[in-house]
């Protein structure tokens, strides 16, 4: 990596420090067991449950997805934060909205997750969704891609650098539940998603 940066910037290689990611990846992944075959498609969100990360956009996209796929399920994994100026965790607002939409039965809140549980969910889910409104480098998406997951993300920050549209994932415009729903529906039957899930596509075991 230092050599690539030196070659492309003209900066002496000895002046470049590579800061390693704190993430670690298992050499072997669990086999997919079809755990969610009865709730197709299963969409897995991983990240802080807050407005910035866009979990609410998935909730607003869900009616259109369920209309197309009545057994669809959304798994929301990650710690629920309480945003500045609010007294309730952001997840409480999502639960209230799901109740209003009559879709509470389609969503599970998983809370903070251990590494092995994250790997299993990423492997089992049909789509890993990262609908952030803003990002620098989304480690959760990189991690999911390394497990061979098909990732659907928004065109913000570093997400669009490594989640290449129609090559190693699918990108949609940010802050747009309609575009998010359309992206999910499109990806469910897309050959790229099937290739990624079988391990033969460009997004399988990137790291």
Wavefront OBJ file of the C-alpha trace (Angstrom):
o trace
v 0.000 0.000 0.000
v 2.825 2.385 0.878
v 4.439 1.578 -2.466
v 1.210 2.351 -4.342
v 0.824 5.711 -2.616
v 4.468 6.576 -3.242
v 4.198 5.688 -6.923
v 0.992 7.682 -7.419
v 1.843 10.755 -5.325
v 5.595 11.141 -5.711
v 6.025 11.068 -1.909
v 9.038 9.106 -0.728
v 7.986 5.684 0.544
v 9.922 6.107 3.783
v 7.700 9.095 4.626
v 4.478 7.088 4.409
v 3.118 5.279 7.460
v 0.422 2.650 7.003
v -2.018 2.548 9.929
v -3.499 -0.921 10.118
v -7.209 -1.413 10.668
v -8.110 -2.793 14.110
v -10.438 -5.305 12.452
v -9.435 -8.923 12.197
v -10.894 -11.560 9.920
v -11.328 -15.271 10.382
v -9.618 -17.603 7.950
v -12.748 -19.746 7.740
v -16.388 -18.736 7.564
v -19.393 -20.697 8.792
v -21.386 -22.520 6.139
v -24.675 -20.925 5.187
v -27.452 -22.984 6.787
v -30.495 -21.309 5.258
v -31.479 -20.026 8.670
v -33.728 -17.315 7.213
v -35.089 -19.188 4.202
v -38.665 -18.691 5.442
v -38.243 -14.910 5.647
v -36.893 -14.161 2.172
v -35.343 -11.721 1.702
v -33.622 -11.089 5.027
v -31.917 -7.704 5.252
v -29.210 -7.164 7.851
v -28.322 -3.666 9.080
v -25.153 -3.407 11.159
v -24.076 -0.174 12.832
v -24.999 2.323 15.484
v -28.756 2.692 15.571
v -28.931 6.426 14.933
v -30.102 8.842 12.269
v -26.628 9.241 10.742
v -26.436 5.550 9.875
v -29.896 5.543 8.269
v -31.691 2.697 10.039
v -34.844 4.817 9.855
v -34.546 4.889 6.064
v -34.755 1.097 6.011
v -37.890 1.292 8.142
v -39.454 3.762 5.688
v -38.412 1.561 2.749
v -39.914 -1.550 4.329
v -43.555 -1.091 3.201
v -42.539 -1.235 -0.464
v -40.254 -4.213 0.153
v -42.942 -6.131 2.069
v -45.472 -5.317 -0.644
v -43.174 -7.099 -3.110
v -41.947 -9.797 -0.710
v -44.531 -10.423 2.055
v -42.158 -12.559 4.148
v -39.276 -10.048 4.110
v -37.472 -9.476 7.387
v -35.201 -6.694 8.617
v -32.568 -7.387 11.279
v -31.184 -4.277 12.990
v -27.913 -5.002 14.756
v -25.902 -2.528 16.806
v -26.058 -0.377 19.935
v -28.996 2.009 20.195
v -27.789 5.558 20.784
v -29.663 8.507 22.281
v -29.177 11.529 20.078
v -28.468 15.015 21.349
v -31.645 16.750 22.502
v -33.580 13.500 22.965
v -34.322 11.463 26.061
v -35.128 8.176 24.326
v -32.861 5.895 22.285
v -33.256 6.260 18.532
v -34.436 2.644 18.425
v -37.552 3.611 20.371
v -38.572 5.990 17.586
v -38.050 3.214 15.047
v -40.259 0.833 17.038
v -42.947 3.493 17.243
v -42.784 4.092 13.498
v -42.932 0.359 12.759
v -46.043 0.117 14.933
v -47.633 2.967 12.976
v -46.819 1.187 9.707
v -48.132 -2.130 11.033
v -44.780 -3.792 10.289
v -43.351 -4.508 13.742
v -43.505 -8.258 13.106
v -41.063 -7.872 10.196
v -38.214 -6.396 12.268
v -35.898 -7.733 14.960
v -33.656 -5.458 17.042
v -30.539 -7.453 17.899
v -28.670 -4.894 20.010
v -24.888 -4.930 20.387
v -23.480 -8.095 18.821
v -20.407 -10.254 19.321
v -18.001 -10.912 16.448
v -19.133 -14.473 15.786
v -22.788 -13.468 15.779
v -22.051 -10.679 13.289
v -20.274 -13.117 10.976
v -23.142 -15.599 11.129
v -25.737 -12.910 10.403
v -23.734 -11.498 7.488
v -23.311 -14.978 5.999
v -26.983 -15.920 6.444
v -28.632 -12.651 5.353
v -29.571 -12.088 1.723
v -28.516 -8.424 1.801
v -26.374 -6.394 4.183
v -27.595 -2.789 4.039
v -25.612 0.343 4.893
v -27.944 3.305 4.170
v -25.772 5.966 5.825
v -26.475 9.650 5.358
v -22.758 10.364 5.865
v -19.633 8.220 6.029
v -15.872 8.418 5.948
v -14.855 4.733 5.783
v -17.583 2.335 6.857
v -15.709 -0.542 8.496
v -18.915 -2.518 8.935
v -19.446 -2.624 5.168
v -15.834 -3.641 4.494
v -16.191 -6.356 7.105
v -19.447 -7.680 5.629
v -17.910 -7.746 2.152
v -14.950 -9.750 3.490
v -17.444 -12.391 4.632
v -18.813 -12.691 1.102
v -21.998 -10.754 1.857
v -23.834 -8.802 -0.806
v -23.831 -5.171 0.322
v -26.262 -2.439 -0.620
v -25.073 1.019 0.393
v -25.554 4.710 -0.246
v -23.357 6.915 -2.416
v -21.601 8.682 0.445
v -17.978 8.874 1.548
v -15.818 5.779 1.311
v -18.768 3.466 0.702
v -18.725 4.288 -2.993
v -14.989 3.658 -3.208
v -15.031 -0.044 -2.311
v -18.691 -0.988 -2.763
v -18.554 -0.578 -6.538
v -21.967 -0.170 -8.130
v -23.049 -3.319 -10.037
v -19.552 -4.814 -9.562
v -19.079 -5.605 -5.875
v -22.389 -4.334 -4.538
v -25.232 -1.949 -5.265
v -25.398 1.774 -4.548
v -28.407 4.052 -4.125
v -28.801 7.757 -3.463
v -28.691 8.749 0.213
v -31.641 9.891 2.315
v -34.144 8.371 -0.136
v -36.326 5.502 1.173
v -37.910 5.013 -2.269
v -34.513 4.528 -3.919
v -33.476 2.243 -1.074
v -36.569 0.060 -1.495
v -36.075 -0.096 -5.255
v -32.441 -1.069 -4.751
v -33.348 -3.881 -2.360
v -36.066 -5.218 -4.663
v -33.734 -5.071 -7.655
v -30.853 -6.743 -5.814
v -32.912 -9.664 -4.547
v -33.088 -11.237 -8.009
v -29.879 -9.797 -9.422
v -27.222 -12.207 -10.714
v -24.489 -10.229 -8.955
v -26.118 -10.886 -5.581
v -26.347 -14.592 -6.349
v -22.701 -14.705 -7.423
v -21.563 -12.896 -4.305
v -23.575 -15.187 -2.063
v -22.121 -18.299 -3.720
v -18.579 -17.024 -3.306
v -17.888 -16.698 -7.047
v -18.422 -12.960 -7.347
v -16.046 -10.043 -6.976
v -17.140 -9.213 -3.449
v -16.409 -12.617 -1.900
v -13.461 -12.664 0.510
v -12.006 -9.333 -0.550
v -9.592 -9.291 2.383
l 1 2 3 4 5 6 7 8 9 10 11 12 13 14 15 16 17 18 19 20 21 22 23 24 25 26 27 28 29 30 31 32 33 34 35 36 37 38 39 40 41 42 43 44 45 46 47 48 49 50 51 52 53 54 55 56 57 58 59 60 61 62 63 64 65 66 67 68 69 70 71 72 73 74 75 76 77 78 79 80 81 82 83 84 85 86 87 88 89 90 91 92 93 94 95 96 97 98 99 100 101 102 103 104 105 106 107 108 109 110 111 112 113 114 115 116 117 118 119 120 121 122 123 124 125 126 127 128 129 130 131 132 133 134 135 136 137 138 139 140 141 142 143 144 145 146 147 148 149 150 151 152 153 154 155 156 157 158 159 160 161 162 163 164 165 166 167 168 169 170 171 172 173 174 175 176 177 178 179 180 181 182 183 184 185 186 187 188 189 190 191 192 193 194 195 196 197 198 199 200 201 202 203 204 205 206 207
